[in-house]
Structure formats: structure tokens, C-alpha cells
Amino acid sequence: MSSDNRPTPFYRKREDRIERDSNSAKSLAINKKRIVLINILVVFAYILISVRLLDLAISQENYKNFNNQLLTKYELPSPKTTRPDILDRNQHVLATNLRVTSLQINTKKIIDIEDSIEKLNGALPRLSKKDLYKKFNSKKNYVDLARHLKPSEEHRVNQLGIPGLDFHYEDKRYYPYNNLASHILGYVDIDNKGQSGIERHIDKNLPKNKSIQLTIDIRAQHIMTREIKKAISTYQARGGAGIILNAKNGEILSLVSLPDFNPNTKKRRDIIEKEKFNRAISIYEMGSILKIFTAALALESGVGSMERIYDVSQSLRLGRKIIRDLHPKKDNLTLEEIVVYSSNVGASLIASDIEEEYKGLLKEFFIRMGFLKRSPVELPEVVKPQGPKLWGKVNTLTTSYGYGISLNPVQVTTGIATMVNGGYLNQPTLFPIKEKKGKIRKIISEKTSKRIQRIMREVVANENGTGKRADVPGYFVGGKTGTSEKVGINGQYDPNLLMSSFTGIFPYFDPEYIIMVMIDEPKKITKGSIVTGGAIAAPVVKEVIKGLISLLDIQQKIKHYDNLKASNHKI
């Protein structure tokens, strides 16, 4: 039997089987490794594709949300109360809140301080590296880096992707009309706390979660501001002020002080003191406008009458004090003419008669008018008036024509309203009067009030009246001039430093509005020119009234009374 035909021993079969099984196991192991590797590659490829798709989606639609995985968007809890919107009488928004972004640093999350400072300084150059280094190394967990970022600044910082930088949202006060009502509204600091004006008043007196409406008409405010600016520019004046007051209830429609400021200014130190100074509520010796009150007291007390004659041909000498007129009159004047021609001598004679008949009555009258206490208008910066320390004869006589007593324009405007509205003293206010609160003080009679209306009309209508430049034909304007010398650097009255004012009423027979304009230190623009209240401020009041006629829709009332002019209306 050949060896090739011999049967395979059983042990060889077993070895072959073991070898075949071993080869199969090796093949299976290799296949498993291949499958695992393929799965890993598939998963890795899936991850790469997913990341790429996510990157594309982010870059095209929502890159900001992706960056915020590194740059946390942190929103501080909303305050329980926010500053209320401030509206004018016609619902125009004067002050509101804008949502703005500020930047903080979480010092515990910063990885590379030097690199972060370098990048952040490049994105926000206004943040110095020195300040950033100090803040990045602070022991506090959270440190403010920048407040009220512009959108472009927020975008640049967002792109840096620096861990540890946090955005947070807060409110920023915004004033849509910029400078226009700045001395009324005031401004807030960077933490939204009121610093002046109504903003400060809100913090102390009013709820902070409701809209607040003022009596101001922003359109009237614009007219007043525009006309005073023209006068300041023409006469190179230091500044000016203006007020429009409702004679019936004391509501203030306009309150202007120039120079003014922009409350939107980011750095409050940019608002220099002369711009923050509110002339409308600061005190001055107001001059001849006070002759109205002297005349009213004489008529009310019975000491004087419309026809009584006074000799004003000579100056008055009281010790070292000499009282004289700017334009002396050689003739005798009636009480009415003393006011119309604005005679200091005449006003002093009237006051002297009052003092002889009722000692201390002029002081008492000024007290009743509120002239010796702080005006109640809702502005924290209101300056308290100053009267004579001793009301002797000289001081009593000088106050009769507006010297020796310092008042603010709001007080004077309110006082004139009292003189011509039937004698009722309404407190000046910047908030709408919904109902009468308490008893309104009656200062003078209806009869005396009518006489004062007539006198103030004559100041404007008389061809020799000091206020003739305020007349608006057909609209029955009345008024009174005021010109006073200010104290110079030597402590003496300086004839070159004048406060020129005019207070107008219209229509005079039933006044709706009191318009007061004051120009501070106007300069003579030509040789021989005059810068008195009648020459400087009266024309401004005229232009303001012309602007108000269509704005306040009083045309119908004027037409109703047209017949009064034809009948030479007398009271």
C-alpha cells in the first residue's frame, strides 16, 4: 500500500482541525477590529460633519449665541421699579429708558490675563491697559469694566471670545428732545439716580413705576427757546430765561433757561456749571415789574386811586440814597402813568403814602404774595428769595420799584397772574391740576385786578408806554417792563450790567397766559442803543405770543372780544 493512500492518523486530523479553528479565530478578530475601526471612523466623520454644519449655521444666522458659550450673557435681575417715562401735556415723551449693555469680568474664569487685556484694549481703546490690569487682578469675583456699551462696542467684544467676560443688561435714561427741556427734566447719573430737576423730584416724591405727565407743552418750549436764543445772540447776552404760565391755574407750559445742556451727555462733568445754572428759578433784583404790586396795594388799600396825582419832577433824597428816574418827567403823573412810564420816583411816593397810612403793609403784602419764602414749584434747585433784613423807610421805598429784594422769575410770573386773574394766588406747578386742592388764597379784589389789567394794557398800547414793542395788533397784549442794574465786582451797582425783562399778559381783559422773558446782561450793539426791558425783552415776548396764537387756539376768544377795542374798553 502506497504511503499516499494511507489513512490520516486521528491525531493529525485533530491538529488540522485546531489549526483551522485558530485561523478562523484570527480572521474573526481581524474582522472585529476592522468593524470597530470603521465605526470609529464613521462616528468621527459624523462629528466633523455636524461641527461643520453647526459652524455654517452659526456664521450665517446666529454667531452671537455660539460666542456666548464662551462669553456668557448674564442679565442682572430686573429692578422692582424702573424710572417712569416723563410726558408733556400732549403725551410727547420727554424722558424714557433704553435697554443697554454693560461689561463685567468674572476674575475667577480668566485664563490668560495679559492676552485678555491686550485684546480687550484693542476692542475698547477707552479702557486703558493700566485700569484693565488693576481690574483683572481684583480680589472681587465680579468687576465692572465698561457701562453702557454702544452696539458696535458690544459686537467687537463679543468677537473676542474671552472666557470670563460677562455682558449684563440695564436701563439708560434717554431724552428725545436733548437740550430742549433740560432745566425742567434735569438728569440722572450713570446709576439712573436723579441729580436735578424733575428727575430728582421723582426720586423723592413720586412712584417710580408709572408714567408721569407734566404741564409742559414741548411746542411752546421750542418757541420760547428759539426766540430767547435769537435775543441772546443779537445782544451778546450772558444768558436768558422765559416762562409761560396759565393765569387761571398756575400750570407752567414752558420754562426755559439758557445756556442749557444735553442731559444725554455721557460724562456729567461735561455739563459745566454755567449750563446747569437755572436762571428761571434763581433770584435777581427784578426792577420795575414790582411797580405793578405797589400800584395794586395802593388801589386795594384805598391809599391811592387811578386819578391821584404825584409830583415826580424831582429826585428823592433819603440820607445818602438818591432815587431818580432813567427818563425824568417834568410833569405830574397819575398812579396809572407812573406804571406806564415806569417812574421810580413815582413808585417811591406811592410806597411812602402806603407806609404812612399803614406801616409795614408793603412787607405784609409781599409776605402774602409768597415773595419772602421759597417758591413751591417742583424743582429742587429753586433758590429762596432775599428781602431786606430791616424794612426801614429806604428799603421799603426801593422794594416798591424792584431793588433791595431778590425774587426768581417764576415768583414774579405767578405774582403777575394773581394781579390779573381776579386776585387769586395759584401755586405754580409742573404737574397737571386735576382738581382744586385746599383753599386758594384771595390777594386782591376783582375790582383792583381789573384796574391792573387796564394799566398793563396801557403800558403796551400807549405810544409812550415802555412796553409798546410787545404789542401784537388785534390780540390785546398787556405787560410791564423790568430793568435793573446788577452788582459789579466792586460791590456797587453797575449801569453796564443790566437785567432786562418783560412780562406780558394776553388777552389783557381776561388773561389766559402770562409770558415772562428775561435777558441777562445784554450789550449795546451800536453806539447810543438801549438795552432796557422794553427794548430787548418786549420784542421777544411779542414773537412768543405770535407763535402761541395758533398753537394754543385762542383765536375764537379774541374774536369774541373784538368789540371791546372798538368801544374803547374801560374799567
C-alpha positions in Angstrom: 0.0 0.0 0.0 1.4 3.2 -1.1 2.0 5.9 1.6 -0.2 8.3 -0.3 -3.1 6.0 0.1 -2.7 5.5 3.8 -5.4 6.9 6.1 -4.5 10.1 8.1 -3.9 9.3 11.7 -6.6 10.6 14.0 -4.1 12.9 15.9 -3.3 14.6 12.6 -7.0 15.3 12.0 -7.3 16.9 15.4 -4.2 19.1 14.7 -5.6 20.2 11.4 -8.9 21.0 13.0 -7.2 23.0 15.7 -5.2 24.9 13.1 -8.3 25.6 11.1 -10.1 26.8 14.2 -7.2 29.0 15.0 -7.1 30.6 11.6 -10.9 31.2 11.8 -10.5 32.9 15.2 -7.7 35.1 13.9 -9.9 36.1 10.9 -12.8 36.9 13.2 -10.6 39.0 15.5 -9.3 40.9 12.5 -12.8 41.4 11.2 -13.9 42.7 14.6 -11.1 45.2 14.7 -11.9 46.4 11.2 -15.6 46.8 12.2 -14.6 48.8 15.3 -12.2 51.0 13.3 -14.9 51.6 10.6 -17.4 52.5 13.3 -14.9 54.9 14.9 -14.2 56.5 11.5 -18.0 56.8 10.8 -18.6 58.4 14.2 -15.6 60.8 13.8 -16.8 61.7 10.3 -20.3 62.3 11.7 -18.8 64.6 14.3 -16.8 66.5 11.8 -19.8 66.9 9.5 -22.0 68.0 12.5 -19.4 70.5 13.7 -19.1 71.9 10.2 -22.8 72.2 9.8 -23.1 73.9 13.1 -20.3 76.3 12.2 -22.1 77.2 9.0 -25.4 77.7 10.8 -23.7 79.9 13.4 -21.7 82.0 10.9 -24.8 82.6 8.8 -27.6 83.0 11.4 -26.6 83.0 15.0 -22.9 83.6 15.6 -23.7 85.6 18.7 -25.3 82.7 20.5 -22.3 80.5 19.8 -19.9 83.1 21.0 -21.9 83.3 24.1 -20.9 79.8 25.0 -17.5 81.4 25.7 -18.8 84.9 26.5 -21.6 84.5 29.0 -24.7 86.7 28.5 -25.5 87.5 32.1 -28.6 89.5 32.9 -28.9 91.2 36.3 -32.3 90.7 38.0 -34.8 93.3 36.8 -35.3 96.0 39.4 -38.6 96.1 41.2 -39.1 99.6 39.9 -37.7 101.4 37.0 -37.7 105.1 36.2 -41.1 106.3 34.8 -41.4 107.8 31.4 -41.9 111.6 31.6 -44.5 113.0 29.2 -45.5 116.6 28.2 -49.2 117.7 28.4 -49.8 116.2 24.9 -48.3 112.8 25.7 -45.0 113.6 23.9 -42.2 111.5 25.5 -39.7 113.8 27.2 -37.7 111.1 29.1 -37.7 107.3 28.8 -35.5 104.3 29.3 -33.3 102.4 26.8 -32.1 98.9 27.2 -28.3 99.0 27.1 -25.4 96.5 27.6 -22.6 96.8 30.2 -19.5 94.6 30.6 -18.2 92.8 33.6 -15.4 90.4 34.3 -15.5 87.2 36.3 -12.0 87.2 37.6 -12.1 83.5 38.5 -12.6 82.5 34.9 -9.8 84.4 33.2 -7.3 82.1 31.7 -4.6 84.4 30.3 -4.7 87.9 31.9 -2.1 89.5 29.6 -3.6 88.2 26.4 -7.1 89.2 27.5 -6.0 92.7 28.4 -4.3 93.2 25.1 -7.3 92.0 23.1 -9.9 94.0 25.2 -7.9 97.2 25.0 -7.8 96.7 21.2 -11.6 96.3 21.1 -12.3 99.1 23.6 -9.5 101.7 23.4 -11.3 103.8 26.1 -10.3 101.2 28.6 -6.6 101.7 29.4 -4.3 98.8 29.9 -3.4 100.1 33.4 -7.0 100.2 34.5 -7.7 96.8 33.0 -4.8 95.2 34.7 -6.0 96.6 38.1 -9.5 95.2 37.5 -8.4 91.9 36.1 -6.3 91.4 39.3 -9.1 92.4 41.6 -9.9 90.2 44.6 -13.6 90.6 43.8 -15.3 88.0 41.8 -17.2 90.4 39.6 -15.8 93.8 38.5 -17.4 96.3 36.2 -15.3 97.1 33.1 -17.5 99.3 31.0 -21.0 100.7 31.3 -23.5 101.5 28.5 -21.7 100.0 25.6 -22.5 101.1 22.1 -23.8 98.2 19.8 -20.5 98.4 17.8 -18.5 98.0 21.0 -20.6 95.1 22.2 -20.1 93.4 18.8 -16.3 93.9 18.9 -16.0 92.5 22.5 -18.3 89.6 21.5 -16.0 88.5 18.8 -13.0 88.3 21.1 -14.4 85.1 22.8 -12.6 85.7 26.0 -13.8 83.4 28.8 -14.8 85.3 32.0 -16.3 88.4 30.3 -19.9 88.8 31.1 -22.5 91.1 29.5 -25.4 92.3 31.5 -28.4 94.5 30.6 -29.5 97.7 32.4 -31.6 100.8 31.7 -30.1 104.0 30.4 -32.1 107.3 30.6 -32.8 108.9 27.2 -34.1 112.3 26.5 -35.5 112.5 22.9 -35.5 116.3 22.8 -31.9 116.7 24.0 -31.4 120.2 25.4 -34.9 121.5 24.9 -36.3 120.9 28.4 -33.1 120.1 30.2 -33.6 122.6 33.1 -37.0 121.2 33.7 -36.2 117.5 33.4 -32.7 117.6 34.9 -30.6 114.5 34.5 -29.6 111.2 36.1 -26.2 109.7 36.9 -24.9 106.5 35.4 -26.8 104.5 38.0 -30.1 106.2 37.0 -30.4 108.3 40.2 -31.9 111.7 39.7 -29.4 114.5 40.1 -31.5 117.6 39.3 -34.9 118.8 38.1 -37.9 116.6 37.8 -35.7 113.5 37.8 -34.5 114.4 41.3 -38.1 115.3 42.3 -39.3 111.9 41.2 -36.8 110.0 43.4 -38.1 111.8 46.5 -41.8 112.4 45.9 -43.4 110.2 43.2 -43.9 106.4 42.5 -41.3 105.1 40.1 -43.3 102.6 38.1 -45.8 104.9 36.4 -45.6 107.4 33.6 -45.6 111.0 34.8 -47.2 113.8 32.8 -46.1 117.4 33.1 -47.8 120.6 32.3 -45.1 121.5 29.8 -46.0 121.9 26.1 -42.9 120.9 24.3 -44.0 123.0 21.3 -44.3 126.1 23.4 -41.0 125.3 25.0 -39.4 125.2 21.5 -40.9 128.6 20.6 -39.7 130.2 23.8 -36.2 128.7 23.5 -35.9 129.8 19.8 -36.8 133.4 20.5 -34.6 133.8 23.6 -31.7 132.4 21.7 -32.1 135.0 19.0 -32.1 137.8 21.5 -29.0 136.4 23.3 -27.2 136.1 20.0 -28.2 139.6 18.8 -27.3 141.4 22.1 -24.3 139.1 23.0 -26.0 138.5 26.3 -24.8 136.3 29.1 -28.0 134.2 29.1 -31.7 134.4 29.4 -34.9 132.8 30.9 -38.5 132.5 29.9 -41.8 131.3 31.4 -45.3 130.7 30.0 -47.8 130.3 32.8 -51.5 129.6 32.7 -53.0 132.6 34.5 -56.1 130.6 35.6 -54.5 127.7 37.5 -50.7 128.2 37.7 -49.7 125.5 35.3 -46.4 126.1 33.6 -46.4 125.5 29.9 -42.8 126.5 29.3 -39.8 127.1 31.5 -36.5 128.0 29.7 -33.1 128.8 30.9 -30.2 129.5 28.6 -27.4 128.3 28.3 -28.8 124.9 28.7 -27.3 121.4 28.5 -27.8 118.0 26.9 -28.9 115.5 29.6 -27.9 112.7 27.2 -24.3 113.6 27.7 -22.5 110.6 28.9 -20.0 112.2 31.2 -21.8 114.5 33.5 -18.7 116.6 34.1 -19.2 117.7 30.6 -22.2 119.7 31.8 -20.4 122.8 33.0 -21.7 124.9 35.8 -22.9 127.8 33.7 -25.1 125.4 31.7 -26.6 123.8 34.7 -27.4 127.2 36.3 -31.2 127.6 36.0 -32.0 131.3 35.6 -35.7 130.8 35.7 -35.6 129.7 39.4 -32.6 131.8 40.6 -33.0 135.1 42.3 -32.5 138.6 41.0 -33.5 142.2 41.7 -36.2 142.3 39.1 -36.7 146.0 38.8 -39.7 147.9 37.6 -42.0 144.9 37.3 -42.6 145.2 41.0 -44.3 148.6 40.5 -47.4 146.5 39.5 -47.6 145.2 43.0 -47.0 148.6 44.6 -49.8 150.1 42.5 -52.1 147.2 43.3 -51.6 147.5 47.0 -52.3 151.3 46.8 -55.5 150.7 45.0 -56.6 147.8 47.2 -55.9 149.6 50.5 -57.5 152.8 49.3 -54.4 154.8 49.8 -54.2 155.5 46.1 -56.5 155.9 43.2 -56.2 155.7 39.4 -56.5 159.5 39.2 -54.4 160.6 42.1 -51.6 163.0 41.1 -47.9 162.6 42.2 -45.2 165.2 41.6 -42.3 163.2 40.1 -40.3 166.2 38.8 -37.6 166.0 41.5 -35.4 163.1 42.6 -35.9 161.9 46.1 -33.1 162.1 48.6 -33.2 159.8 51.7 -29.9 160.3 53.5 -27.2 159.1 51.2 -29.7 157.4 48.9 -31.0 159.2 45.9 -34.0 157.9 44.0 -34.2 159.1 40.4 -35.8 158.2 37.1 -34.0 156.9 34.0 -36.0 159.4 31.9 -37.2 162.2 34.3 -40.6 163.6 33.8 -41.3 167.3 34.3 -45.0 166.9 34.7 -47.1 165.4 37.4 -48.2 161.8 36.9 -51.2 159.8 37.9 -50.8 156.4 39.5 -51.5 154.8 36.2 -49.0 156.9 34.4 -46.3 156.1 37.0 -46.6 152.5 36.0 -47.0 153.2 32.2 -43.9 155.4 32.1 -42.1 153.4 34.8 -41.2 156.1 37.3 -39.0 155.1 40.2 -39.8 158.4 41.9 -43.5 157.9 41.5 -43.4 154.3 42.8 -41.5 155.5 45.9 -44.0 158.2 46.5 -46.9 155.7 46.3 -45.0 153.4 48.7 -44.3 156.3 51.1 -48.0 157.1 51.2 -48.8 153.4 52.0 -46.2 153.3 54.7 -47.5 156.5 56.3 -51.1 155.2 56.3 -50.3 151.5 57.2 -46.8 151.0 58.5 -45.3 147.7 57.3 -48.2 147.0 54.9 -45.9 146.6 51.8 -43.8 144.0 53.6 -47.0 142.2 54.7 -48.3 142.3 51.2 -45.1 140.7 49.8 -45.4 138.0 52.5 -48.9 137.2 51.5 -47.8 137.0 47.9 -45.2 134.4 48.9 -42.3 136.7 47.9 -40.3 136.1 51.1 -40.4 132.3 51.0 -39.2 129.6 48.6 -41.4 129.1 45.6 -43.3 125.8 45.7 -42.6 124.9 42.1 -41.4 121.3 41.9 -37.7 121.8 41.1 -35.2 121.1 43.9 -32.9 123.8 42.8 -35.3 126.7 43.5 -33.5 129.5 45.3 -35.1 131.1 48.3 -35.8 134.9 47.8 -34.0 137.5 49.8 -35.7 140.6 51.2 -34.4 143.4 53.3 -33.1 142.4 56.8 -34.6 145.7 58.1 -37.7 147.1 56.5 -36.9 150.8 57.2 -38.1 153.6 55.0 -35.3 153.4 52.5 -35.7 149.7 51.9 -39.4 149.9 51.8 -39.2 152.6 49.1 -36.6 150.8 47.0 -38.5 147.5 47.1 -41.5 149.4 45.6 -39.6 149.6 42.3 -37.8 146.3 42.5 -34.5 146.9 44.3 -33.4 145.6 47.6 -35.5 142.4 47.2 -34.4 139.4 45.1 -37.0 137.1 43.5 -37.0 134.4 40.9 -38.8 134.8 37.6 -41.3 132.0 38.5 -42.4 134.0 41.6 -42.8 137.2 39.6 -44.8 135.5 36.9 -47.0 133.9 39.5 -47.5 137.2 41.2 -48.5 138.9 37.9 -51.0 136.1 37.3 -52.5 136.9 40.7 -52.8 140.6 39.9 -54.7 140.0 36.7 -56.8 136.8 37.2 -59.2 138.3 39.7 -56.8 138.3 42.6 -56.3 134.5 43.2 -52.9 133.2 44.1 -52.5 129.8 42.4 -49.3 128.0 43.2 -47.0 127.5 40.2 -46.8 123.8 39.2 -45.3 121.5 36.6 -47.9 118.8 37.2 -51.4 119.0 35.8 -54.1 120.2 38.2 -56.9 117.6 38.1 -58.8 119.1 41.0 -58.5 122.1 43.3 -56.7 121.2 46.5 -57.4 123.3 49.5 -58.5 126.9 49.6 -56.9 129.3 47.1 -55.8 132.5 48.7 -57.5 135.7 47.6 -55.0 138.5 47.5 -56.8 141.5 45.8 -60.4 142.2 44.8 -61.8 141.7 41.3 -62.1 145.5 41.0 -58.4 146.0 41.7 -57.5 143.2 39.4 -59.5 144.8 36.5 -57.7 148.1 37.1 -54.3 146.4 37.0 -55.3 144.7 33.7 -56.1 148.2 32.3 -52.8 149.6 33.5 -50.8 146.8 31.9 -52.6 147.2 28.7 -51.8 150.9 28.7 -48.1 150.1 29.2 -48.2 148.4 25.8 -50.9 150.3 23.9 -49.8 153.8 24.8 -47.4 155.3 22.2 -45.1 156.4 25.0 -45.5 153.3 27.1 -42.3 151.4 28.0 -43.8 148.1 26.6 -45.1 149.2 23.2 -42.7 146.9 21.4 -44.6 143.9 22.8 -47.9 144.8 21.1 -49.5 142.3 18.7 -52.2 144.1 16.8 -55.6 142.5 17.4 -54.6 140.4 20.4 -54.9 142.9 23.3 -51.4 142.4 24.8 -50.7 144.0 28.2 -47.5 143.9 30.2 -44.8 145.5 32.3 -41.1 146.2 31.7 -38.4 145.5 34.2 -34.8 146.8 34.0 -32.4 146.5 36.9 -28.7 147.1 37.4 -26.7 144.2 38.7 -24.0 144.5 41.3 -20.5 144.5 39.8 -17.2 143.1 41.0 -16.7 146.2 43.2 -19.9 145.6 45.1 -21.6 148.6 43.6 -24.5 148.7 41.1 -23.0 148.7 37.6 -25.1 150.5 34.9 -23.4 148.4 32.2 -24.6 145.1 33.8 -28.4 145.0 33.2 -31.1 142.5 33.8 -33.8 143.3 31.2 -37.2 141.7 31.3 -40.8 142.0 30.1 -43.8 140.2 31.5 -46.7 140.1 29.1 -50.4 139.1 29.6 -52.9 138.3 26.9 -55.7 138.9 26.2 -55.4 141.6 28.8 -59.2 141.8 29.7 -59.3 138.1 30.6 -55.7 136.9 30.7 -55.1 133.3 29.7 -51.4 133.3 29.7 -48.5 135.2 31.4 -45.3 135.3 29.3 -42.2 136.4 31.0 -38.8 136.9 29.3 -35.6 137.9 30.9 -32.3 138.7 29.2 -29.2 138.7 31.4 -26.5 141.3 30.6 -27.4 142.3 27.1 -24.8 144.5 25.4 -25.3 147.7 23.4 -24.6 146.6 19.8 -24.5 150.2 18.4 -23.5 153.4 20.0 -26.4 155.0 21.7 -28.6 151.9 21.6 -30.6 151.0 24.7 -30.9 147.6 26.3 -33.8 148.1 28.7 -36.6 145.6 29.2 -38.8 147.5 26.8 -36.2 147.5 24.0 -34.8 143.9 24.5 -37.3 141.6 26.2 -40.6 143.1 25.0 -40.0 142.2 21.3 -39.2 138.6 22.4 -42.5 138.3 24.2 -44.2 139.6 21.1 -42.7 136.9 18.9 -43.5 134.2 21.5 -47.2 135.4 21.6 -47.4 135.3 17.8 -46.1 131.7 18.0 -48.6 130.8 20.7 -51.7 132.2 18.9 -52.1 129.3 16.5 -50.6 126.8 18.8 -53.0 127.3 21.8 -56.1 128.0 19.7 -57.2 131.2 21.3 -58.4 132.9 18.1 -62.0 132.3 18.9 -61.8 134.0 22.2 -60.1 137.0 20.7 -62.8 137.4 18.1 -65.4 137.3 20.8 -63.9 140.3 22.4 -63.0 142.3 19.3 -65.9 144.7 20.0 -64.1 145.8 23.3 -61.4 147.6 21.3 -63.9 149.4 19.2 -65.8 150.5 22.3 -62.5 151.7 23.9 -62.9 149.1 26.7 -62.5 150.8 30.1 -62.9 149.5 33.6 
